[in-house]
Amino acid sequence: MILSRFSEEYFSFLLSGRAEDFAQASGTFREAMTIGVTIGQLQDQMNESHTSAELLCLLLDNVPVEKQR
């Protein structure tokens, strides 16, 4: 479904910060709008992706670092 594809692409953009990923997510956003997906539905997907990206970053920041020998 287009909502899950948009969510994955937006999540990828959030983690990478790359213009190419932004362009991909933007294209899917526009495609979703043309087939009748509401702004509210897209916003919900963006919110979920943002929360997932934040949680992933928090988890990675809290990974114990092993001592180098």
ABEGO torsion letter per residue (X at the ends): XAAAAAAAAAAAAAAAGBAAAAAAAAAAAAAAAAAGBBAAAAAAAAAAAAAAAAAAAAAAAABBBBBBX
